């Protein structure tokens, strides 16, 4: 055939009007081409480009609905990033792409980037799991939240940086402020939303764009003078009969999912264009002209498509004829996922013909040579494949039947070349080594000591249910119930990741790169492919790779488990029901120097939307415990979590007994700082000891109205990933809480935690308690009223025009939850801390509350907007018929629910009369640090077991201390 089945020659002619809006890249009047004179294919479109100037780029980006074209069809419900420069900070180059194609951002290492990111998205229709309840509404419009992920960049994952837990409501905005690390690899990255439950849909409909650090080729000296092209590889589904202008992605039973498109009904685009042409001059031996060399940097910007790319050479007349088998060309890979490589990976012969698998979200840069003669062209091919096997690998709840979770991807032509000999070009032979134009640092982790080993299991073989209609999980659990991993920054961890399913799962961890140490792709040598079926991916291309790899990546394919010819392509199982030969990768990760919460997940986004994701939280290299010993002058001691030894002992306020302490990061350097508060001349004085060094002390501020014995906590309140000060009033004054900057000490705002008449004092804590990406302030009433834990939030989102949150917003706190602890008659007070003592059970942070009422310790879970909505609707309305979770915006001031997750008696550890509490993080959870509620005594750390209930260990930290705190 001369054209693919999904487009006709007549349709090709119509593409020009929509997509050929710029002349060829040459400035010549008319290129001399090697394609037929009637060739009307569009030239590869280029997205609009915004670049930093003098180290700054400031953009206003609006996610909104737009009408645009894909090939020869107009769609009215596409999504795009409408972008404009702010205050002239940056440069702009217009593009030639369809309006729905997102722009490209170009930045340099060390740049400061500010993004005013606006949610102007329409509502989406959610179709929940159905049951016998005839009164249930089968579908309803829901506000569409929005977030932003800087895919592949090594950034702070918290605050207003690469914080994918943010959930921006419609009509609101968020100001993202990031600094490109001076250690960031130069190459191709990309931007996309990351709302759990909507990631696949929002990206498929258009919300994506490139981000280039330096140069997209990897910035090698060998390619300084070569043309570089960035290519976004996408798929779409052919519009059905009765087309009404809506982009089709899924069966009608589940609007936001991934299409089970009939074979041949998927179309492939490059930068939004169907089968475009790119100028790449062929050799002309008669004139002594060598073939031109270019670098093509490609990204699989889809939620689910499995692309296996290859290059071949054919006669120009056969540029789009997939039945013509061309001459396979070497595939010379020079960068993967933007990271530099010491030498190219060269696939040649059969390996080149079988192609290279570009995982969903992955990027690859390839050195491409022009064709061998003027009558020849180079084609970029999609190699036919199936993304897995297994008739029981996915479930359709509506039909109450199993369906195959794979997709068939037809052989096709992404693009092909043409020549214009009026353009001066350059030829570069395949280099034996690659020379980055910048310092890449040491990327080899194979000989580094391993601080922690972890195991993740992707997918399982359990039966579906209404609670889990499509069971794509990690460690047999659905997000957010998987264990929280808490790696220590600066250390190297080794992660072994198994694939128990017959489907391909690309692994992606945010803000980290990984070196591949081992790959196991268990293929069945006796596998017989069913007649007229596409070969599964692992039988099309070799998923193994030389290990340890000589470079790092951020998306790594986990090969499927070994499947048999029987049981409809499901994994071969042992007697225990687990796969006999799972797919496997082993990674080493050097944990970057950023603290905060982020995720790892399968980058087949329908799987992530259905629960195949877990939470990671980077903690300090050595989290500290601090205590206050009260003699004639209070002594603050900080202890190492690694050795148990004291690292600092200081008397911050000579002559003062009532001193409180907190541990956090007020410098934003990812190292623990010890911060104390005492009263001097009637004012609460806050002193910070940077990195727990007595010599690095500074006074952050002096505050009135807090009484004689104020309390202190540290948590990031304004989103700058710098912990801020939370000060609670002591006894004798109104129950005031002051919130101030951890950097300058400037007061953001204050509020009353309890009734104004209460004079017992306020204990304080803070941290992330729920999905939404924002920290909360937690208060506990001191003696004198019914013991009450309260939670307060502020609202940091900007307005619909992109104006950031005002100073008044930052300083305005409202109570969103209240929980009474202890007997109704108990008036002895409650201490509070926030941490992850039950990390093995997933979720986010929890409140640890202690009282003297029978020495009670309670761990409290907080339900946010999602949980409140779930309580209102019931679980079945919160999950779609294919297992996608309902996505809801974060509302700062919606009332939360607080429930007791665990109650323990502290009498077993000698604290029957009550205890003060702090929490210190560990790689697998947290230790609850207890000290006598009054006076000094033995300080102990309590660690829960992996079931979150039993006691794993009780350790003595100090023989004579009190008022503990940790980080």
N, C-alpha and C positions, 0 to 999 in steps of 0.2 A: 504494500500500500504506500501511497505517496504522502498521506497525512495520517495523523493519529485518528482513532475512531471518534475522539471527542471534539474534533474541530475540522471544519471543511475549508477548502481553498477560498471560498467566498467569505467565510468568517474571518480568515486571515486578512483579507483586504480591509475589513471593517476595523481591525485592530489599530490601523495607522491613525485614524482620526482621534482615537482616545489616548494612545500611548506614545505615538511618534510626534512628540511636541518639541523636540530639540534636534538640531542637525547632528550628523555623525561627529565623533570626537575630533576628527581632523578639521582644520580650518580650510582645507582645499575645497574648491567649488564642487567637484563631483568625484567621489572615490572610485578607483578602479577596483572592482570587486571580483571575487572568485565565485560568487553565487550567481544564479541565473538573473538576467536583466529584469525579470518580472518579480524578483524577490521583494516582497512587501513586508517582511518581518520587521518589527520595531527594533531599533537599536536598544541595547540593554539600558533601561532607565536608571537614572541616578537619583537617590533620595535627596531632599533638601539637606544642607549641611550647616551645622552650627559649630563653630570652633572657638576655643578659648583665646583670649588676647591678654598678654601681660599677666598670665597666671590666673585669669578669672573667666568664668562663664556663668551668666545669670540668665535663666530662661523662665518664661511663664508657659506652662504646659497644661493644656486642657484636654482631658479625655472626653470625647464627645461623639455623637452620631454624625455620620456623613454619608452622602451618596457617592459612589465611586464605581469604577469598572474593573472587572477581572476578566482579562481577555476581551471577548466581544459582548459581554453581558454586563448590564448596569444593575447594581444592587443598591437598595435604599436603606439598608440597616447595618452598614459597615460602621466600625468604630475606628477612630484615629486619634493621634496626638497632635492637636492644633498647637503650634509652637511659635513663640515670638521672643525676641531679645528684650531684656529689661535693662534700662539705663545705659544702653550701648555697650554692655559688658560682654563682649564676644563679637564674632563676625558671622555673617549669613551668606550662603551661596544657594540660590534657588535650585530646585530639582526638577526632574522630568517624569516623576512617577505618578501613578494614580493617587488621588487625594487620600486614600485610606492607608497608604504606605507611610510608616512613621519616619521621622527624620533621623539623620546620623549626627551624633555628637562626637567631636574630636577634641581630646584633652591631652595634657602632658602630665608626666609625673610631677607631683608637688602642687598641681593646680587646686584652686578652691572653686567648687561648683555649687551653685545655689539654684534650686528648682522650686518654683511656686507651682504646685501640682494640684489641679482643680478637678473635682468630680462633677462632670456634667452629663453623666450617663443616664439613659432612660431606665425605667423599671424593667425587670425581667420576670417571666412567668415561671413559677415553680410548680412542678407536678409531683406531689408526694406519693409515697407508697399507699396503696389502696387496701382497704379491708371491708368488712361487712357493714361498717358504719355508713348507712345510706345518706346521712345528713352531712357527711364531710364534703367540703368544697374540693373538687378534684384538682383545681389549679387556681392560682391567684397571683396578681402582680406584687412584686416585692422590690423595695428599694435596692439598688445595685451598689454595693460598696466598692471601694477601690484601694489599691496599694501599689507600691513600686519596688521592684527588685533590680539591683544593678548586677546582673548575672556575670559572675566570674571575677568581679572586683574584690579586693581584700580591704574591707572597710569595717568600721564600727558597725555592729549589727543592732545597736540599740538607739533609743532617742529618735532624732530626726535624720538618721543616716540610713543604712541598708536594713531597715526594720520592717520585715515582711509581716509582722504581727499587727501592724497598723491596719485599720479598717475605716477608711475615710467615708463619711456619709455623703449622699448626693447633696449638691449645693454647698459643699464645704471644700476646704483645701488644706494642704499641709506644706509647709516650707521645709524641704530637704536641704541639708547643708553637709556636703562631703568634701573631704580632702583626698585627692588621689595620692596614694602612698608613694614615697620615693623608692620603694622596693617593688612596685607593681610591674609585672611583666608587660612589655609593650606588644600589643596585638589587638585582636578583634574580640569584643565583648558585646553584650546586648542588654536591652532594657525591656521589662515586661511587668504586668501586674502579677500579684501572687495571692489573691484572695482564695482561701480554701473553699472549694465548691464552685468557683467561677474561673479559675485560672485557665482551664482549657478553652472555655467559651470566649473569654475576653481576648485571648491571644488569637484564636482562630478568626475572630471577627475583625482583627486589625491592630490591636494594641501591642505593638512591638516596634523596636527600632535599634539600630546599631549604636554602639559606643566604642570608639577607637581610642586607645591609649598610644600615642606616638604614631605608629604606622601599623596597618593591618597585617602586613606580611611577617611581623615579628621584629622588624627593624634590624635587618642584617646588612652588613657592608657590601656583601655580594650582590644585593638587589637594589642598591641606592638609586640607580638610574632606570629602573624598570617601571612600567605601568602596573599599578595595583588596582584591582577591582574587588569591591565588596558585593557579595551575592547572597541575598536572603532567599533560601529555598523554602517554598510553601506548597501546600496542597489545598485544593478546594473540591467540593462535590458538585458534579454537573447538576444544573437546575432541572427538576422534573417537569413533566407536562403539567400545565396549569400553573406555571411559575407566576408568582405575584410580586417579585422584586425582593424577596427575602433570601438571605444567604442560608443555604441548607447545610446542616452539620449533623443531624441526628434523626432518628425515627420520630414520628409525631408524638410518641408517648413520652419522650424526654427531650425537650427542646435543647437543654444545655448538656450535651454529652458528645461522644465522638461517633461519627457516622459509620454504620455498617454499609458502606456504599457498595453497590454491585460492582463486580470486577469491570474495570474499564471506565467507570464513572467518576474516577478521580482525575483531576487535572493538576498539573504541576506548573508553578510559576517561579520566575526569578525576578526579584524586586517588583513583583506584581504583574509581570508581563509573561505571556505565553510564548515559549520558544523564541526568545529574542536572539538577535545576533550581536556579537561583540567583535570589535576590530582586533584581530590578532594576525599579523601579516605572515602569510606562508612564505617559505623559502622560494627563491627563484634562482635555481642553479645556473641558468643560462646567463643571468646578469651578475652572478657571484654574490647574491644576497642570501644570507643565512636566515633561518626562521627566527621570528621575533620571540623573545621570552617575556612572559608576564607572570605575576603572582595573582592567583584568584583566591581570595579569602571568603570562605562560604560558611553559612550558619544554617542549621536546621531549625528554623523559626516556626515550629509547629508543636502542637500538644501531643500528637500521637504518631505522625508519619515516620516510617522507617526508611531512611534513604541509604542506598548503597550506590556510591558514585563511581564512575569509571570514565575514561577518556578513550576515544577512538578517532580514526581518520577515515573519511570516505570521500568519494567524488562530490563535488559541490552540489550536483543535482539531487543527491540522495540525503541532503542535510537532515530531513525530518522523517525519513523512511526507516521505521524501526525493524523492518524485515531484512534490511541490508546489514550484513555483518561486516563491520569495518575492521581496520587493522588496529588491534589494541595498542594503546600508547602507555608508556611508563607513567605511573602515578608517583610523583615526587613530592612527598609531604614535608613541609618545612616548619610548620607550627601546628600544634593541636591545642585548642581552647585558649589561644592567645599566648601560650607559654613558649619560651625559646627552647631550641633543641641544639645539641652540639653538632649534629650532622643530620642530613635528610634521611627519612625513611623512604626507600625506593621500592615500590611494588612493580614487578616486571613480569612479562610472560603471562602464565596462567593466573598468578596472583593479581596482576593488574586487571585482567579480564573479569575476575570474580569481584573486584572492586573493594572499596573501603567503606565501612559502615560508619555513617555520621549519626550519632545518637540524637534523640530529641534534646534540643538545647545546646548541643555540641557545636564546635567550630573547627574548621580545618583550613589551612592555607597550603596551596599547591603551586609549585613552579610548573608552568605550562609552556610548552614550545609550540610554535606555529606549525602548520602542516608542511609536508615535504615538497610541495610543488604548487604553482598558482592554481591548478584545477582542483585542489583538495581543500577540505575544511576539517577543523577539529570539532568534535562534538563532546559535550558534557552529558553523560548518560545517567539515567536512573535504572539500576539493574533490578529486574523482576524479583520479588521476594514476598514471603509471608512472615509476619512479625511474631510467629509462634505457632503452637498447635493446641489441641485439647478442646474437645467439644464441651467439656465441663469447666472451662477456665473462666467463664463469666455467666451471669444469670440474669434473666429477664423476669422481673417479679410480676409484671402485668400478665404475661403468658404462662407464668408458673413453670418455666422451662429453662434448661441450660442452653446457652449459646456460646459459640466460639469467641473468645476474647481477642483473637488475632485480627489483623487486617491484611488484605491482599493489595500489594502495590505493583502496578503494571510497569513493564519496561517502557521507557519513554526517553525523549530527548529534552533536556533542560534548556540547552542553548547550543549554538554553533557559531563558528567564526566567519569572518570575511576579511579581505585584505584591502588596504588603501596604501599604495606604495608611495604616495606623496608625503606620508608621515615618516619621519626618521625614527628608526627603532633600534633596539639593541638585543644582541643575542648573548646569553650567559649559559655555558654548559652546566650540567648538573654538578654542583660543588661537592667535594668530598667532606668538607667541614663547613660549618656556618659560624659567622663572626658577628655577634650582636654589637650594635653601636652604643651599648650601655652596659653597666655592671649588672650582671644577672644574679650575683651572689651564689652561694653553694646550694644547688638544688638536689644533691644526692643525699637521701636519707637512709640508704641501705646499710650504712655502717654506724648510724647514730644509735645511742642507747634508747630503748623503748620504755617510756614511763608507764604506759597503760595499754592493755590489750582489750579490745571490745569485739563483740560478735553481733551482727544484725542478720535477721532472716527475713527475706522478702517473700511475701505471699504465704499461703497455706492451703491446705486441702480440706478445710472444714466445710460443712454444709451451710448454705446461705439461710438467712432468716429475715423476718421483717426488720429486726434491729440491725442486721448487716446484710442487706440485699445483694451486695457485691463485695465479697470479702477480700479486698486488696489491702493487706495489712503488713506491718513490720513486727516481727516477733509475736505473731499471732494476735496482734492487737491493732485496733484502728486509732488513728490520730483523734484526740490528743492523749490516748491512754497508754502509749508506749513509754518505756523507761526514758527518763531524762539523762542524757550523757553530759558530764561536766568536766571536760578536759581542762588541764592547767595550761595557761599560756606559756609559750616558750619551750614546751616539752614536745617530744615526738610520741605519737600514739600509733598503734597498729590496729587496723580495723579489718576483720574478716567478715565478708558479706556473702551470704548464701542466697541462691535463687531456688526456691522449692517448686516453682511453677513451670509450665511449659511455654511461658511467654518471656519475651525479652524485657528486662528492666534496666534502664540507664540510671545509675546512681549519681546523685548530685548533692554535695554539701555546700551550704552557703558560706561565704567569706573565707573559705579554705581551699587550697589546692592539695592534690594528693599524688604521690608517686606509686605506681603500680608495681607491686612486688611479686605477684603471682596471679595467673589466670587459669581457671579450669573450665573448659568448654566440653562437656561430655556428650559427644555425638555417638550415635548407634551405628556401627559399621554395617549392620544388616538392615538399616532403616529402608523401608520401601514406601515411597511417596504414593499416596492414592492417585489413581488415574485422574488426569485433568486438574490436578491441584498444584498450586505454586509450592516450590520448595521452601521450607522454613529457613529463616535467616541464617542459622548456624550451619546449614548445609549449602548455602549459597556462597558465603564468604567466611574466611577463617577468622574466628573471633578470638583466637589466641594472639598473643603478641610477645616479643622478646622481653623477658623480665630478669632483673628489675629494669624498668624503663629508665631511659636517660633524660627524662623530662617529667613535668608534672601536668596534671589535668584537673578539670573540675566536673566533667561528666564522663563516667566510665561505665561501659556496658557490663552488666552481669549476665553471663550466658544462661540460657534456660537449662533446666534439669534434663537429664537423659530421658527421652521418651521411647516408648516401644511401639511396635506396629499394632499391637492390640489396644483395647480400651480407648479407642478414638483419640489417640495422640496425647494421652495424659502421661505424667511421669511414671516411671517404673518405681514401685513402692516396696519398702521392706515390710516385714510383718507388723511393725509398729505403726504403719500407715504413713511413714515419712519417706521422702524420696531416697532411693538407693544411691543415686549419683546426682546431687544437686550441682547447679552451676555455682561458680565460686570466684571471687576476686579477693586479693589481700592488698590493702593499701597502707602506706605510711603517710601520716599527716603531721607536719610541724604546725602547732597551734599558734596562730598569729596573735600579736600583742593587742588584742581588742577584747574587752569584756562585754558580756551581754548574751541575750537570747537569740537563737536562730534555729534553722531546721536542716535536716537531711531528708531526702525523699526520692521517689521514683520520678524521673522527668518525663515519663509518659503521663502527661498531666491528667488524663481521665483517671489514672490510678491514684495519683496524689489527691485529686478531688474526692476520691472515694475512701481515702484514709491511709494511703501508703506513705506515711510521713511521721517522723518523730522530732522531738525538741532536743536541741543541744544548747548548753549554756557554758560559755567560757568563763573560767574563774581564775583568780590570781595564781601565779606560780606557787606562792606560799601564802594561803589565806591565814590571817592572823586572828587570834583570840586576845581580847583585852579585858582586864579586870581592874577594879578599884579597891584597894585596901585602905580602910579608914582608921588611921591613927589620929594623932594630933594634927597631922597634915595628910591629906589623901595621897596615896601613891598609885600611879597608873602603871601597870605592867602589861607588856604585849608579848605573847608567846607564839613561836613558830608552830604551825600545824604539822610540819614535816618532822621536826625533831622533838617538839615539846619544850624546847629551851626558851628562856626569855631572850627577846631581841632588843627590848627597850624597857627601862624603868625610870620613871620621871615623876617629880612632884610639881605638877603644873601650877598649883596655886598654894604656895606656902601658907600655913596657918588655916587653910580651909579644909573642912571635913566632907562637906556635901558636894562632891564632884561626880559627874557622870561622864561616860565615855562611849564612843561609837567608832566603828571601823568602816571605812569606805574609800572611795577614790575621788577626792575633791580636786585633784590635779589633772584628771583625764590622761594619766600616763599608765593606767592599768596596773598600778602598784598600790598596795594597801596603805592608807594614811590613817593615823590615829588622831581622833578629834575629841577634845574634852571641853566641858563647860563647867564653870564655877562662878560664884558670885563675888564681885569686887565692887565695893562702894555702892551697893544696892543694884548693880546691873549684872546681868548674865554675860560673862566674857567667854568667848569661844576661841580656843587655841588649837591649831592644827599642826601635827608633827608629820611632815611629808615623809612617806616611805618608812614610817616608824623610826625616824632618826631624831634624837633629842636636839641635835644641832640645827635641824631644819624646821624650826618652829616659827609660826607666824600667827598673829592675832587676826581672826577673820571679822570679828565684830563685837559690839557691846549692845545689849538689848534690855529694854525696860519692861516692867510689868510681869516678870516671870517668877517672882518670889525668891525664896532662899535656897531651894534645892531643885532646880529645873532638870529635866531629862533631855536627852538628845538622841537623834537618829539621823542617818544619812541615806538619801535616795535621790535619783535624778528626777526632778520635778519639771524642768523647763525643756527637756529633750535635747540637751547639748552633750549627752553622755558624760557629764560631770556630776558627781553626787552633790546634792544640795543639803542645806541644814534644815532639820525639823526639830524645833525646840518646844518642849512641853512645860507648862507652868508647874512649879512646885506647890506645896501646901500653903494655905493662907491667902491665896489670891484667886481671882476668877480663872476658870479652866481654859486658859488661852493657849493657842498653838501659834508660833511664829515660824514662817517659812522664808528662808533667805538663801541667796546664791552661795554655793560652795566655792566659787571662784573669788568673788569680790566681797561677800558678806552682805550685800545689799538686800534689804527686805523686799520680798515679792508680795507678801500679804500675811494676814493672820485670820484666825477664826476661833470661835468658842467650841470646844469639843463636847461640852455638856452644858447643862443649865447654868446660867450666869451665877446663880446663888451657890453653886457647889464650890467648895474651897479645899477639897482634898488633894488636888494635884492630878497631873496627867502624865502617863507613861506613853512613849511614842515609838513607832517603828515605821518601816516603809519598804515597798518593793512591788514587783509585778505579780498580781494575783489572778489574772484572767487574760483571755485572748483580747486583743485590742492594742497591745504594744505600749501601754502607758502604765506608769507606776502609781500606786495609791499610797496614801498616808493612813496608818492604823494607829488608833489611840486605845489605851486601856485606862479606865478610871482608877485612881488611887483610893485609899481608904476614905469612907464617909458616905458612899452611896451604893446602890445595888451594882455589883460588878458588871460593867458593860464594856464590850469591845465595839468600836465604831470605825467606819471606813469613810474616807473623804477623797474626792477626786477634783481635779481641775480640768478645764477644756482647752486643749492646745491647738485645735484646728482653726484654720483661717476661714475667711469668708468665700463667697462664690466668685469673687473677682481675683482671688489669689493673694489678698492682703493677709499677712501672717497674724497669728494670735497677738492681741494687744497685751500690754503690760497688765492691764486690769484683768484680762482673762487668766493670765498666768497666775495671778495672785488671788483669784477667787476660787474658794473651795466649798464644795457642798457635800453634806453627808449622804451617802448612797446605801449604807447598810448599818445595822445595829444588831448586836447579839449579846444576850445576857448570859452570864456564866456563873455557876454555883447556885446554892440554895437561895430562895427568895429572901431569906433573912440575912444572907451574907453581905457584909459591908466592908470587908477587909481589903479590897483592891485587887487589881489584876495587872500583871506585867505582860508585855507583848513583844514578839519578835517575828520576823518574816524570813522564810528560807525554804529549803527543799528536803526536809527530813524523810519524806516518802517518795523520793524521786523515782524509785523503781516502779511506782504505780502510775507515773505519767502526770499529766496536768502541767501546771506552772507553779508559782510560789504558794505557800500556805502560811497561815498564821499559827504561831505557837503561843498559847496563853497559859499562864500559871497563876494559881491563887493559893492562899493559905487555908481555903475551905477544904479540909481533909487532904491537903497537899495535892490538889487536883492539877493535872496538866491536860490540856485539850489541844488537839490539832484541828484547825478549822479550814474548811474549803469555801471558796467564794465563787458563786455563780454570777457570770456577767450577763450581757444582753442576750447572748445565745441561750443561756440556761433559763433566763426569765421567759424568753419567747417559747422555749421548749416546754416549760411548765404550763404555759398558757395553751399551747396547741396540742401537746402530746407528742410522743416520739415519732409516730408514724408520719406526722406532717413535717417533720424536720429532715427526712431522708427521701430522696427521689426514688422512683421505681427502679433505677439502676444503681442506687447506692450513693449518689452525689449528695453532699451535705448542703443544707440550706445556708446561704451566706447572708449574714446580717451586718449592717454597719455598727461600728462602735459608737455608743452614745454615752458620753462621760457621766451624765447625771441621771441615767436610768437607775431605778432602785435595784440593788443586788440582793441575792439570798446568801445567807451564811449557814453552813451546816457543819455539825461536828463529824469529823472523819475518824477520830480516835481519841479515847480518853484513857489516861494512865494515872496511877497513884504514885506520887513522888516519895511517899514514905519508904518504899523499898530501897531508895537510894539515900535515905537520911534527911529528906526534906518534907517531913510530915507537917511542919508548920509553915510551909510555903517556900518559894524560891523566886529569885530573879532569873531571867532567862535571856540568852542570846543564841544565835545560830551561826555556825561556821561551816562553810562549804567543803565538800570532799569530792573526789572524782566520780563517786557513785551516788552522792546524795548530800547529807549534811548531818552534823552532830549538834544536838541540843545541849547547850552549855548552861549548867545550873549552879547557883550559889545561894547561900542563905538569904531569905527575904530581908532580914535585918541583921546588921553587923557583919563581921567577917567569919569565914569558915572554909570548909573544904569545897573546892570548885571541881565539878565533875562534868564530863562530856558523855552523853548518852547517844548511842547509834542504834537505829532500828535495823532489823533484818530486811531481806529482799521482799518479804511479804508485807512490809509496811506496818506490821503489828508487833512481832516478837522483838526482843531486845538482843541485838548482836554483840554489843560491848558496852562496858562502863569504864571510863578511864579518868583517873585523877589528873587534873591540870595544875592545881595549886592547892597547897594546904591551908592557906590563910588569905582569902580574898573575897570579893563580892562584886555586885553589879556588873555582870559579864556582858560582853558584846562580841560580835564576830562578823565576818564578811564571807 
